[in-house]
Amino acid sequence: MRVLVEALRDRGLRVWWDPHITVGGGFRSEIEAAIAASTLVLVCWTPTSVASEFVREEASAARAGGKYFPILLKQAELPIGFREANALKLASWDPFGADQSALD
């Protein structure tokens, strides 16, 4: 995940990533504010994120705001309600430019 964030930043994009949230009870409002302020929300699906109620909740908020952009980082079956959108498959993507086939 860190590699993807760095690759986006290297291309001049501003990225907010949830490991930067503060510890404590205010994290939900911080995430809601970040989603509301965003232009696009990349939801990175993996087996772990598919199982997370928090990620599904955040993805729902992004979709409701018309900002949902799904990325499949590892092979996983998307949760019910998210299967209708095609996810960009980046499992074999090389962020350093050698393999662009995942972006074709």
N, C-alpha and C positions, 0 to 999 in steps of 0.2 A: 504494500500500500504506500509506504513511504516513497518508493521509487516512482510511482505514478504521480504523487503529489509534487515531487521534485521536478519531474519531466514537465508537468503543466506550468509550474512556476518558471522553469527555464525558458518556456515559450512566452513569458510575459503575462500569464494569467494570475489573477489574485485568487488564492485558494484558502478557504477556511476548512479545517479538518478537526473532527471532534476530539482527538487526543489533547487538544488545547483547552478543553473545557475546564472550568474550575471545579475543585472538589467541593462537595456539599449539596444541599438541597436545591440550589438554583440552576442546576445543569439543564433541566427541561426547558426553562424559559430562555436560557442561553442558546440552546439548539433551535428552539422556535424562532428566536430573533435572527439567527444566522440563516435559517431557511427563508424567512420572510424577506431578508435583505438580499438574498442571492438572485442571480439571473437564471442560473441553472444548477440543479442538484444532481451530482453524479452519485448514484446508489450502487455501491460495489458489492455485488452478490457473490458469496462464497457459501460453503456448507454452514459455516459458523454464523454468518449474517442472516441467512435464510431462517435459522433457528431462533434468532433474536427478536423478541417482541418489540424492543426499542427500535431496531432497524426498520421493521415493518411499519411501525408507527410513523417514523420519520419519512419513509418512502411514501406513505399515504399522504402525509402533509405536502410533500413535494409534488405528488401527482395532482392533488386537489388545487394546488397553485399553478399548475401547468408548467412545472419546472423539472419534472422527473426525467432523468436520463439514465437508464439501467446499463450497468457494465457487469459482465460475468468474468470474474477474475479466476475462478476455479469452477470446475464442472459441478453444477448443483441444479436441482429442480427449483425453479422460482416458486414462491408462495402463491397460493390461490389469490387471485385478484391482480397479480402482476405478470401472469403468463401471456397476456394478450399483446404485450409490447415486446418487440425484438430487443434483445440485449446485445450490446457490442461485446464480442468475445475477445478478451485480452490475455487469455491463459498462456499463449505462446508469444506474446508481444515482447520485443526487445526495446526497452525505452531509450537505448543508446543508438538506435537507428540501423542496426545490422539486419533485423528482421521486421519488415513492415507488412508482412502477409496478413497479420491479424487486423490490419487497418484497411485492407482492400475491400 
